[in-house]
């Protein structure tokens, strides 16, 4: 059975259909997962776009699962590949390229079990405040911008891709409009240090239309400065210059702090843009000491 396409024979590729349905920040990682799976099946380096996904049967998918288990990867990383496989097969079914019976059998696989150390960390508030203060004290336009980016990530829990996409007119001085995954938009209040450092950045940036955060080349913002958006990687690098953490660590920290403050997870979801509360709760990285204190408070011992 020919599984690898050397040229497109279908008007709509399930690979492209699936990847295009994702938020921009997820497309690259899911495409890489499908490319790896395609290369495993083909026995050579090929793109997932070349694979005839609709031709896969249970025999193929069970073999893919076995090959993933042989890789020196974490269980979570293997599961990410299995998720991509199931989703692209679902696109095959949706596009009418695979009948329901074949699809159900192809995805009827045992889950990949096992756990590994949870990624990321929870940052004490004083640690973040001190890092923001040190960065702001540098006083350069880039440091002022990086401080504002970090404070906004800490204060709103926005993802780096979401911060990168922000436009100047998304912020009205008290709240910011964030375009999240699935093309869903949420309005999040900007308070405290996030508001303070964002105000300082806007004094440097000026009021020219365009991206909220822009590249700084040389001494600062000039009439020739591009108002184009930064990349998600640039947002990541900006945060790393301010603090030894990632934008996602700041997102995890906000979630943990709000849970500690007794905020209803359903309300936290409105801030972070999570669709599933279970996913939101999986971001909690508060330490065991905090858990023990909570148990003592609840049980009165």
C-alpha positions as CSV (number, residue, x, y, z in Angstrom):
1,X,0.0,0.0,0.0
2,X,1.4,3.4,-1.0
3,X,1.4,5.6,2.1
4,X,3.7,8.4,1.0
5,X,2.6,11.0,-1.6
6,X,5.2,12.4,-3.9
7,X,2.7,14.9,-5.1
8,X,-0.7,16.0,-3.8
9,X,-3.7,14.0,-5.1
10,X,-6.3,15.4,-2.8
11,X,-7.9,18.9,-3.1
12,X,-7.8,19.2,0.7
13,X,-5.0,17.6,2.8
14,X,-6.0,16.4,6.2
15,X,-2.5,17.5,7.4
16,X,-3.1,21.0,6.2
17,X,-6.7,21.0,7.4
18,X,-5.6,20.1,10.9
19,X,-2.7,22.4,11.2
20,X,-4.6,25.4,9.9
21,X,-7.3,24.8,12.5
22,X,-4.8,25.4,15.3
23,X,-3.8,28.6,17.0
24,X,-0.6,30.0,15.5
25,X,1.4,29.1,18.6
26,X,0.5,25.4,18.3
27,X,1.0,24.9,14.6
28,X,4.7,24.4,14.6
29,X,4.9,21.9,17.4
30,X,2.0,19.8,16.0
31,X,3.4,19.9,12.5
32,X,6.8,18.7,13.8
33,X,5.0,15.8,15.6
34,X,3.3,14.7,12.4
35,X,6.5,15.1,10.4
36,X,8.3,12.8,12.8
37,X,5.5,10.2,12.6
38,X,5.5,10.3,8.9
39,X,9.3,9.8,8.8
40,X,8.9,6.8,11.1
41,X,6.4,5.2,8.8
42,X,8.3,6.0,5.6
43,X,11.7,5.0,6.9
44,X,13.1,8.2,5.6
45,X,12.8,11.9,6.2
46,X,9.4,13.1,4.8
47,X,6.9,15.8,5.6
48,X,3.6,14.9,7.2
49,X,2.0,16.6,4.2
50,X,3.3,13.8,2.0
51,X,1.7,10.9,4.0
52,X,-1.6,9.3,3.0
53,X,-3.0,9.6,6.5
54,X,-6.4,8.3,5.3
55,X,-4.8,5.0,4.4
56,X,-3.7,4.2,8.0
57,X,-5.4,1.3,9.7
58,X,-5.1,-0.1,13.3
59,X,-2.1,-2.1,12.1
60,X,-0.3,1.1,11.2
61,X,-1.3,3.2,14.3
62,X,-0.5,0.4,16.7
63,X,2.9,0.2,15.1
64,X,3.3,4.0,15.4
65,X,2.5,3.7,19.1
66,X,5.1,1.0,19.6
67,X,7.8,3.1,17.8
68,X,6.9,6.1,20.0
69,X,7.5,3.9,23.1
70,X,10.9,3.1,21.8
71,X,12.0,6.7,21.6
72,X,14.0,8.2,24.5
73,X,11.3,10.7,25.2
74,X,9.2,11.7,28.2
75,X,5.7,10.2,28.5
76,X,4.2,13.6,28.0
77,X,6.2,14.1,24.8
78,X,5.1,10.7,23.4
79,X,1.5,11.6,24.3
80,X,1.8,14.8,22.3
81,X,2.6,12.8,19.2
82,X,-0.3,10.5,19.9
83,X,-2.6,13.4,20.2
84,X,-1.4,14.8,16.8
85,X,-2.0,11.4,15.2
86,X,-5.5,11.1,16.5
87,X,-6.4,14.6,15.5
88,X,-5.1,14.2,11.9
89,X,-7.0,11.0,11.6
90,X,-10.1,12.8,12.8
91,X,-9.6,15.3,10.0
92,X,-9.5,12.3,7.5
93,X,-12.9,11.2,8.8
94,X,-14.3,14.7,8.7
95,X,-13.2,15.3,5.1
96,X,-14.8,12.0,4.1
97,X,-11.4,10.4,3.3
98,X,-11.9,7.7,6.0
99,X,-15.1,5.9,7.0
100,X,-16.2,5.9,10.6
101,X,-15.4,2.2,11.2
102,X,-11.8,2.5,10.0
103,X,-11.3,5.7,11.9
104,X,-12.6,4.3,15.2
105,X,-10.4,1.2,14.9
106,X,-7.4,3.3,14.0
107,X,-7.6,5.4,17.1
108,X,-8.6,2.6,19.4
109,X,-5.2,2.5,21.1
110,X,-4.1,2.1,24.7
111,X,-3.0,5.4,26.2
112,X,0.7,6.0,26.8
113,X,1.1,5.9,30.6
114,X,3.8,7.1,32.8
115,X,4.6,10.4,34.4
116,X,7.6,12.7,34.5
117,X,8.5,15.8,36.5
118,X,6.0,18.5,35.8
119,X,7.5,21.3,33.8
120,X,7.8,24.9,35.0
121,X,7.7,26.5,38.4
122,X,5.8,28.8,40.7
123,X,7.6,32.1,41.4
124,X,7.3,33.9,44.7
125,X,5.8,37.4,44.3
126,X,8.8,39.1,45.9
127,X,11.1,37.4,43.4
128,X,9.1,38.7,40.4
129,X,8.8,42.2,41.9
130,X,12.6,42.5,42.6
131,X,13.4,41.3,39.0
132,X,11.0,43.8,37.5
133,X,12.5,46.6,39.6
134,X,16.1,45.7,38.6
135,X,15.1,45.6,35.0
136,X,13.3,48.9,35.1
137,X,16.3,50.6,36.8
138,X,18.4,49.9,33.8
139,X,16.5,52.6,32.1
140,X,17.1,51.8,28.5
141,X,14.2,51.6,26.0
142,X,14.7,47.9,25.6
143,X,14.8,47.3,29.4
144,X,11.6,49.4,29.8
145,X,9.9,47.3,27.1
146,X,11.1,44.0,28.5
147,X,9.9,45.0,32.0
148,X,6.5,45.8,30.6
149,X,6.3,42.5,28.7
150,X,7.2,40.5,31.8
151,X,4.9,42.5,34.1
152,X,2.0,42.0,31.7
153,X,2.7,38.2,31.5
154,X,2.8,38.0,35.3
155,X,-0.3,40.2,35.7
156,X,-2.5,38.7,33.0
157,X,-1.2,35.2,32.4
158,X,-1.1,35.8,28.7
159,X,0.7,33.4,26.5
160,X,3.8,34.6,24.7
161,X,2.1,34.3,21.3
162,X,-0.8,36.3,22.6
163,X,1.5,39.0,23.9
164,X,3.3,39.1,20.5
165,X,0.0,39.6,18.7
166,X,-1.2,42.6,20.8
167,X,-1.9,45.9,19.1
168,X,-1.7,49.3,20.6
169,X,-5.4,49.8,20.5
170,X,-6.0,46.5,22.4
171,X,-5.1,48.4,25.6
172,X,-7.2,51.2,26.9
173,X,-5.2,52.0,30.1
174,X,-7.2,49.7,32.4
175,X,-7.8,46.5,30.5
176,X,-6.4,44.6,27.5
177,X,-8.1,42.7,24.8
178,X,-6.3,39.4,24.2
179,X,-6.8,37.2,21.1
180,X,-6.4,33.6,22.4
181,X,-6.5,30.1,21.0
182,X,-9.4,29.2,18.8
183,X,-9.8,32.8,17.7
184,X,-11.5,33.6,21.1
185,X,-11.0,37.1,22.5
186,X,-11.0,37.9,26.2
187,X,-10.8,41.2,28.1
188,X,-8.4,41.2,31.1
189,X,-7.9,43.9,33.6
190,X,-4.4,45.4,33.9
191,X,-3.6,46.4,37.4
192,X,-0.7,47.1,39.8
193,X,2.8,46.7,38.4
194,X,1.6,45.6,35.0
195,X,-0.3,48.9,34.6
196,X,2.6,50.9,36.0
197,X,5.3,49.4,33.7
198,X,3.1,49.3,30.7
199,X,2.5,53.1,31.2
200,X,6.2,53.6,31.3
201,X,6.7,51.6,28.0
202,X,3.9,53.6,26.2
203,X,5.8,56.8,27.1
204,X,8.8,55.4,25.2
205,X,6.8,53.8,22.4
206,X,4.5,56.7,21.5
207,X,1.1,56.5,20.0
208,X,1.8,55.4,16.4
209,X,-0.6,52.6,15.3
210,X,0.7,49.1,15.2
211,X,1.9,46.4,17.6
212,X,1.9,47.1,21.3
213,X,5.5,45.7,21.6
214,X,8.0,46.5,18.8
215,X,11.6,45.8,18.1
216,X,14.1,48.4,19.3
217,X,17.2,48.9,17.2
218,X,19.8,51.3,18.4
219,X,19.0,54.0,21.0
220,X,15.2,53.7,20.9
221,X,12.0,54.5,19.1
222,X,12.4,56.8,16.1
223,X,10.1,57.8,13.2
224,X,11.7,55.0,11.2
225,X,11.1,52.3,13.8
226,X,8.9,49.5,12.5
227,X,5.6,49.0,14.3
228,X,5.4,45.4,13.3
229,X,4.7,42.6,15.9
230,X,7.5,40.8,17.7
231,X,7.7,37.0,17.4
232,X,6.8,34.7,20.2
233,X,10.5,33.9,20.5
234,X,11.3,37.6,21.0
235,X,8.7,37.7,23.8
236,X,10.3,34.7,25.4
237,X,13.8,36.3,25.2
238,X,12.5,39.5,26.7
239,X,11.2,37.7,29.8
240,X,14.4,35.7,30.1
241,X,16.4,39.0,30.2
242,X,14.3,40.2,33.1
243,X,14.0,37.0,35.2
244,X,15.2,33.4,35.2
245,X,11.8,32.1,34.1
246,X,9.6,31.7,31.0
247,X,6.4,33.4,30.0
248,X,4.6,30.1,30.8
249,X,6.1,30.1,34.3
250,X,4.5,33.5,34.9
251,X,1.2,32.1,33.6
252,X,1.5,29.2,36.0
253,X,2.3,31.6,38.8
254,X,-0.7,33.7,38.2
255,X,-2.9,30.6,38.2
256,X,-1.4,29.4,41.5
257,X,-1.7,32.8,43.1
258,X,-5.3,33.1,42.2
259,X,-6.1,29.6,43.5
260,X,-4.3,30.5,46.7
261,X,-6.5,33.6,46.9
262,X,-9.6,31.5,46.8
263,X,-10.6,32.6,43.3
264,X,-13.1,30.3,41.6
265,X,-11.4,28.3,38.8
266,X,-14.2,29.2,36.5
267,X,-13.3,32.9,36.9
268,X,-9.6,32.2,36.5
269,X,-10.5,30.6,33.2
270,X,-11.9,33.9,32.0
271,X,-8.5,35.5,32.6
272,X,-6.3,32.8,31.2
273,X,-8.4,31.7,28.3
274,X,-8.4,28.0,29.2
275,X,-11.4,26.0,27.8
276,X,-11.0,23.1,30.2
277,X,-10.8,23.7,33.9
278,X,-8.8,20.4,34.3
279,X,-6.1,21.9,32.0
280,X,-6.1,25.1,34.1
281,X,-5.6,23.1,37.3
282,X,-2.7,21.2,35.8
283,X,-0.8,24.4,35.7
284,X,-0.7,24.6,39.5
285,X,3.0,24.5,40.7
286,X,2.6,25.6,44.3
287,X,4.8,23.7,46.6
288,X,4.0,21.0,49.1
289,X,4.4,23.4,52.1
290,X,1.5,25.5,50.8
291,X,-0.6,22.3,50.3
292,X,0.1,21.3,54.0
293,X,-0.8,24.8,55.2
294,X,-4.1,24.5,53.3
295,X,-4.9,21.1,54.8
296,X,-4.2,22.4,58.3
297,X,-6.4,25.4,57.7
298,X,-9.3,23.2,56.4
299,X,-9.0,20.5,59.0
300,X,-8.2,22.8,61.9
301,X,-5.0,21.0,63.0
